[in-house]
Amino acid sequence: MTKKHGLFPVDAFWFVFGTFLMLLSCNKDTFPSGLTNFGKIWSNNNYSAFTDLIRYNNLWYCVFREADSHVGTNGTIRVLVSDNARNWRSLSVLQIPENDLRDPKFVINFKHELCIYAGAIHKPNSLQNIVWVLNTSDLIWGNPINMQVKDDWLWRINNNLKEMYSFAYSGNGNAGTKISYYLSDAGSFPNFKLQRANIIDDGCPSETAMTFQDSTIYVIARRDCGDKNSWLGISDQAVRKIEWFNLNMILQSPSMINTPHGIFVAGRIYPPSDIKVAIFKLNTSNRALEKITNLPSGYDTGYPGLAFYNDSLYISYYSADESNFRAIYLSAYKLK
């Protein structure tokens, strides 16, 4: 079912106070001159995490999961909205009884409607992919729609205006996982059809991010076994063959976006001192990630969403706040 909450602004005091405390915990290397906006945009004493971000019809939307803990049975989806990416209000909460809703993300469908898709877990090791469509006239989400893909998790969906691509993963962590390639089009969405199973199974791959540049697809896959280094996949849009390259670093919960300034990547890294969310630029010639900066974050953090607007990269993510709750943060980085 879909439940709409009343609209209210995020308390300005907590926005400023949370930002101040986060600043105190960050060294100046974490706060580059290009960072033009930073703040906590949501916290309500729950475990708020696993974000995505989009600008659609002149409004900003941020989506994330709320629950008692990182792993549980009571996950719901909260959607925030803003007209300036600074002042946010809660728009709605999506829930399905007796289901744990996980890792929501945005996609715009072939009718230019804003959609949220997520994994719905009814019982352990039983996953169904679900999508909701926004009614723009009243900003209310429709009823959840079954995407007819079970157990393979459509982790991220990308639309190139002709087809929708998803590199889905299945399996159970260190026991072995694999990534498969799914496709949808205007005639079949929101249903997806399996195109190629098991395109990568080395190193227990799971979460992926992808983007298009000209006729090329770039994919980054998290790996949780062996050296755990993330891999970069490069393919044409027919996905006839994917070449994989070791990025020689651990990058979890990856997110990618193609902009006029190049392809940018964000995710969780493990430097010697602390866990951080960091942003990178993808060097497509060298097939390497060039680090730009860490973002104010730490301890339990990651799962960023990326959006591009007015020559700036906007990044949503979660991190522990001053009360050790998991809160949602937003940063903006000016691209040169």
N, C-alpha and C positions, 0 to 999 in steps of 0.2 A: 504494500500500500504506500501511497505518497501522502505525507503530512506536511502542510505548510506552516511554518512558524511566523509570528509577527516580525516585522522589520524593526531593527533597532541598531543604533550606531555602536561600534566598539568604543568602550570607555577611553577617553583621551588620556586620562591620568595613567592608566595601566599601559597604554601604548608608549607613552613617553618614559615611564618608570622602567618598564621592561627593556626598552631600548637602552636606557642609561646603564642598567645592570649588565646587559650583554656587552656594552662597550667597555665596561670596566674589566671584563673577563678576557678581552681580546687585545693582543698586542697591535702595534701600529701597522705591522706587516699584513695583518688580517683586514685592515681597513684602507684599501688603496684609494688614491685620489679619484679614480673613476667611479667609485660607489656614490651614487647621487640620492639614493633612497634606501632606508632600512628601518624596519620596525616589526614588532609583534602585532599581527592582525587578528589573532584569535587565541583564546585560552579560556577553558571553563572547568578546570580541574579533572577533565577526562584525559585519556590517552589519545591526543589528536595527532594524526600522522598520515603519511602516504598521500602526497598532494599532486595536484595538477593545476595549470593556470592557462587562461585564454582571454583574449580581448575579442568580443563579438558584438556587433551592432552598437558600437560606441560605449559598451559597458565592459568592465572587467569581471571575470568570474574565477573563483578559486574553489576547488573541491578537495575533500579529504575524508578520511575515515575517522570516526569517533568510537571509542570502546573503553572497557576497563583496563585493557592491557594490550601489548603488542600482538599477542596471539590469544584468541578467545572465541566466544560463540555469539557475542552480542554486538557485532559491528554495525554501525549505521553510517550513512553518508550525509555530510553537511555541505551545503553550498553557500558561499559568501558572494556578495556582489558589491561593486564600487563603480563610481563614475570617474574617479581620478587615481586609483591605485594607492590611495593613502587612507581614506576614510571608508571602512568596510562595514557592512551589515549582514546579518544572517538572512538568507533568502528562504531556505527550505531544508528539511531533513528527509532523506529517503530511507525507507526501511522495508524489509520483508520479514514477517514473523517467522521465527525459528531458523533464520538464516544469518550467517555472519557475512556481511558485505565487505569486500576487501579491495584495496588499490583502485579507486575510481579514477577515471581519466576522461578527457574531453575528445570529441571528434565532431566535425561538421559533416553532415550527410550530403547526399546528392541533391537534396531539395534546399540546401543551405540552412538546415535546421541544426541547432546545437543539441548534441547528444552527450550523455554520460554513460559509460559502460564500466562494468565492474565484475568481479568474480563473486558468486554467491555460493557459500559453503553451507550445506544443510547438515552434513555430518562429516566426520573426518574422511579425507580422501575422496570426497564426492563434490565436484565443482561444476557449476553451471554458469555460462556467460550471459549476462543480463544487460539490457540497454534501456534508457529512458530518453524521451524526446521532449524538449522544452517548447511550450506554447508561448510564443513571444508576445502575444496580445495581453496576457495576464501574468507572465513569468511563473507559470505553474508547470511542473513536470508531469507528463503523462504516466500511465501505469507501466510497470516493468514489462519488458518484452523479452522472451526467451530467444537467444540467438542461435539455438540449435547446434551448438558446439559444446560437448560435454567432456570434462576431464582435461582436455588440452586448454590451457589458459591463454586467451587472446590478450597477451600482456599489453601490447600497444598496437593501436590501429592508426594507419596513415592513409590519407586520401590524396591521390594525385589528380583528382577531378574526373578520371575515367574509371578507376578501380580503387578499392580499398585493400591494403596489404596488412597482414599481421603475421609476426613471427611468434608463434605460441609455444609454451613449454609445458611439459608434463613429466611426471615422475616424483620421486621423493628424496630430495636433497642428496646426501652423500650416498644413498642407495642407488643413485643413477638417475639422470634426467636427460631429456633430449628436446631439441627445438624443431618444430615443423612449420611449414609455410602454408598460410591460408589466404584466400582471395574472395572478394565480394564485388558486386557491381550494382548499378542502379536498379536492375531488375530483381536482384536477390537480397539486397541489404534489408534487414540486419542479419540475414543468414550468411554464413561463410562456408566455403567449400575447401576441403583439404586439397592442396596442389602437390606438395612433396613432404613426405614424412621423414623425420630424422635427418635433417640437413646438417646437424652438428650434435654430437653426443660426447665429445672429448672434454673431460674436466668438469662434468656435472653442470652444464650450462643452464641458465634460468632466465633472469630478467634481461630484456633486450630493449634497445632504443634504435630507431631508424629515421632516416630522412632521405629526401630526393635531392639530387643536384644534376640538372640537365637530364641525361638519360641514365644516370647512375644511381644505384641505391647503396647507401652506407649503413651498416648495422654494427652496433656494439653489443656484445654478449657478456654478461657476468658469468664467471665460472667459479665453482665452489669446491673443486677437488684439485689434486695435484699442486701445481704452483699457484693456482687461483688467479693467475693473471687474466685480465679481460682480453677478448679478441675483437679485432676489427674485421668485418666482412664487407666485401665489395662485389657488386654484381650489376649486370644490366637489369632493366625493369622487367624483363621476361623471367628473371631468376633461373636461367638455364644452368648457371654454375656460380657458386659463391667462392671466392678466394678469401681465405682467412689469414690474418696476420696477428702475431702476438704483440700487444701494446706494452708489454713489460711493466705492467702496473696493475694493482687491484683497484678496480672502479666498480662500486656496487650501486644499485638503483640508478642506472644511467638514464639520461634524458638528452635528446639532440634536437637542434633546430637549424634550418638553413636560412640565412639572412643575406642581404646585399653585401655584408661585410665578411661573409664566409660561413662555415659550419661551426657551431658552438655546441659544447657538451658540458653537462653538469652531472655530478654524482658524489657519492660518499667515498672518501679516501682515508688511508690509514698512515699518516705521517708518524715519525717517531714519538712525538709528544702527545698527540690527541687525535681523535676521529674528527674529521671536518667535512663540510660540503665545499667543493671547489668547482671552479669553472675553467674550461679549457677551450682552445681553438684547435680544430682538427686540421692538421697539415696533410692534405690529400696526396701531395707529391711524395712526402716521406712516410706516409701512412703512420703518423704519430700524433699524439696529443701534446700540445704546447700549453703549459699551465699559465693561466692569467693571474688567479689569486684564490686564496681561501675566502670563504664567507664567514661572517660571525656565527659560529655554531660550535657544537662539541658534545661529547659524551654519547648521547643517543640521538642520532640525527640522520638526515638524508632524504631520499625520495623527492627530488625536486621536480617542479614543473617549469617550463620555459615558454616565454612569449617575447616577441620583438615589437617595439613601437617607438617611433621618433628617434631612431638611431640608438636606442637603449635596449639592453637585454634585461628582462624582468625574470626573477627567479623566486618561486615559492618553495618552501621546504619546512620540515619540522625540526625542532631541537628542544632539549630540556631548557626550561625557563628558571627564573629565580626561585620558584617554589618547588622545583624538580618535577613539575608536571610537563607533559609534552605539549608544546604550543606551536602555532603556525606563524612563520616569519616570511617577510617579503623583502627582497633586495632588488635594486636596480643598478646596472652598471653601464656607463656611457661608453659606447663603442667608438673608436677613433677611425 
